[in-house]
Amino acid sequence: MHKYVEKILRARVYDVARETPLDRARQLSLRLGNEVYLKREDLQPVFSFKLRGAYNKIAQLDEAARRRGVIAASAGNHAQGVALSAQRLGIKAVIVMPCTTPDIKVNAVRGFGGEKVEVVLHGDSYDDACEHAKGLAADTGMAFVHPYDDADVIAGQGTIAMEVLRQCGGDIHAIFVPVGGGGLIAGIAAYVKFVRPEIRIIGVEPEDSDCMARALHAKRRVTLKQVGLFADGVAVKQAGDEPFRVALQCVDDMVTVSTDEICAAIKDIFDDTRSIAEPAGALGVAGLKKYAARHKLQGKHLIAIDSGANMNFDRLRHVAERSQVGENKEMLLAVTIPERPGSFLKFCQLLGRRSITEFNYRYFDPRQARVFVGVELRNGENDRDELSKLLRVEGFELTDLTGNELAKEHVRYMVGGHAPRLLDEMVYSFEFPERPGALLEFLNAMQGRWNISLFHYRNHGAAYGRVLMGVQVAQGERKTFKAFIEQCGFAYHDETKNPAYRLFAGGSETV
C-alpha cells in the first residue's frame, strides 16, 4: 500500500475541501456503552466527501487534458463534487445525470459549477448515464472522472483517514465506512492499515445493495441483478475493480443493514448533531450499532464516517415512519380478534401501558376481525417476546409483521381492502423510475392481456416510486406473465404468498 500512502499524503484536496471535525456522539455513546465519534463529511461545501476525490483527480490532469475538459456521470454527490472542482480550477465540465434525478440535485450541480458546467440528462439510471458519459468522453476527448474506480479519486478520499488518525487521541477499535463502489473504503483502509494496522476497517452496505460484501466473500467481483434504491448514494451493482483489489487486502469485515436500521441511524445522528444525514451517509452509524451489539463491545473507541447530507426533504416522512422499527421501539402485528363486544377492550387491556402507534380495522367477517396494529416496545426484543406470548396465551391469533416490507410499505395503508372472492390474482411489488410515462410504458407492454385487480403507489421523494400491483392471471398463463415482467427490467418481488397481503388484501378464499 506504499503507493496509496504516498498519493494520499500528496493529494490536493484542501484547495477546495475542508478538514472536517471528528465529533463525539454523546447520546449514542451513552446508549451503546462505547465512545462513538462521527467524522462529519456532511459539512463539506457540497455536503459530501465526494469533493475530495473529484478535486484530486481533476487537479492531477495535465494542461492539455484540462483544456479539453472533464466529464462525469452521477445522480448526485459525485456530480456536485466534479462541478465545484471544475469551477474552482476553471475547467469545462459535462455532468451526465439520469432523467429521474430530482430537480434539487440537478439545480445544485448547476449552482456549484456555474457557467463552466453543462448538465446532460440521459436514461433512467446511473448505469444509463455512465454509459452515455463514456461515449461522450470517447467522442470529445474529455477526461472521464470516475466516481470510485480511479487511483487518484481513491487517494482523495483517503485523506479522511489521515485526518481521523490525527484527530482521535484514543485507541481506535474500528472505523465504519459506507460502501457503494468502494472508493471511500479503499482510500481509508489503505492508509489506516499502513499506519495503524491494528485498527479494524468495517464496511457497511444496505442489505439489498451488498455488492462488496458478496465480492469479498467470493474473492471475486460479482454483479447484482438488482439494487435497492433507498440509499441511492450507494446503489451500485458491482464494486470497482481497484477498490475491490484494495479491500481484499485491507478490509476486515462487512456489515449489511436494513432500511429500518438506516432510518434509525439517521435519527441517531440528528439527536446528537441536529443535522440530517442522507441514507447512504448514515450507513456507518447503522453498521456501528449492529456490529457493537453483535460483538458485545463495551468501552471501545468506534468511529463512523458520516459521509453525506444530500437528503431530499420529501423523504423525511418515510424516515420518521421507519425509524421506530429500526430502533426496535415498535412492533407491527396482525391480530385476529373475535367479532363480539368487549374483544377490543380485552386486547387493549393486555397491551397494558404500552402505547398503540397505529390501529387499522374494517368490518369484514361476522365471526372475527383482523386488525393491523403498531405497539410501542418498552424494552426491545424482551418486550416483543413477552407481548407475543401473552396475547397467544389469551387466545389471540397473531402474526408478527415487523420485518415484513410489504406490510410497512403498502398494506398498513390498505387495511380493509379484501377482495370479495378468489381472483386468480398474482401480486408483485415494483420499483418504477419516477419519471412521466414509466408506468404507462409498463401498462402498454401488457397490451390488455391481464387485468389489474389491485394497485397501490407510494413515492418517497426520490428517483423511484414503490408500486404494489395485483394482476389476474389464469394458472395456464403464469409462466408467460413471469417472463413478461422479467423482460420489463424493473426491480420486482413476488408477494402473492406474503402473509400481510393474504391477511389484509387477498380474496376471501385466501385468508
Disulfide bonds with the S-S distance in Angstrom:
none
